[in-house]
Amino acid sequence: MAEIAQQLGVASSTVSRALRSDPRISAELRGRVRAVADKLGYAPNPLVSALMANRRRRGGAGAVDVIALITNYSGREDWRKKDVCRWEYEGIQRRARELGFRVEVFALGEYRGDMTRLAATLRARAIRGVLLGFSREERTGVTFDGEGFCVAGLSAYFPEVVADRANFHGFFNVQLALDHVHRLGYRRPALIVPELNNRMSNNLWSGAFLDWQRKLPRRDRCEPFIPAENVTAAEFSDWLYRNAPDSLLVYKFPVRTLLAKRSVRVPEDIGLAYLYRTSDEMGDAAGIDGNLDFVGAAALDLVVERLYSNSAGTNEHPKEVLIKGTWHEGETLPARPIPPAPSRSRGSVRAKR
């Protein structure tokens, strides 16, 4: 950097800022610095860059230690009351503290849904790190101009923005749960997930279920139940009768209420596990913990990684970090003896149509 500064007749600190695309340095000068740097074969040492970035955060003024968490939860719903969002947010905050950053929430609704206005606020405050977080809608139609920002995405929020993302490992988690269900003696497991959530997972949940079923005898295979928002109890009953599963892997569906209406008992008649257990289900239910706090932490890491490497703007080849879940036993899915060779009867669930 000293050699570059000498050739251009500027201070070394100016070269340093220019190589970091600091907006305080004019675009023309940044271009001249980069041209000389390329000519001299300059390449930053990432470890030194990280050290200096840390020193700048701790010793300087301004908002370089702030990472913006952009949310889009309009209306009366509060994302902080949802288990999934709360756990992810806890992981974001924990990791930020560990790395010496501070997270500040920016609600898009406070800018009347205008992302350009919000971005202008971030630029005015010299906030470069941006994490696209909680959004109520699957398709928001909202994009984010990442020019000058180090951006990453959390889970499937703001799906139309191309960015590095951290997410739970949906495919792995479904198959992990099914493996445990099978080891406990159940031979006809079925998947129940809402169509909207399955689509937000890029259909990985239903894909993992269908792939896992390939190893089952055809007589033990069940079709997944992927209900739309307006699904009726009769549609569920019809699916249950046709497939006669002995166990269910469920996400966000009132399965216990509908089973009780048909006098089907859990776990006596049918085993039950949850794909992502809520805080209410963690007491006695079997299923997957998505380790969503680690998903949030991984998303924060992606922003910091881009800050340290000065990777601002659009990422043409985005990556996705997937966090694996953890299986937990529960009273809703007790072990069953391995059943004998099946007959043509479909069992107790069908008998109670």
Secondary structure, 3 states (H helix, E strand, C coil): CHHHHHHHCCCHHHHHHHHCCCCCCCHHHHHHHHHHHHHHCCCCCHHHHHHHHHHHHHHCCCCCCEEEEEEECCCCCCHHHCHHHHHHHHHHHHHHHHHCCEEEEEEHHHHCCCHHHHHHHHHHCCCCEEEEEEECCCCCCCCCCCCCCEEEEECCCCCCCCCEEEEECHHHHHHHHHHHHHHCCCCCEEEECCHHHHHHCCCHHHHHHHHHHCCCCHHHCCCCECCCCCCCHHHHHHHHHHHCCCEEEECCCCHHHHHHHCCCCCCCCCEEEECCCCCCCCCCCEEEECCHHHHHHHHHHHHHHHHHCCCCCCCCCCCEEEECCEEECCCCCCCCCCCCCCCCCCCHHHHCC
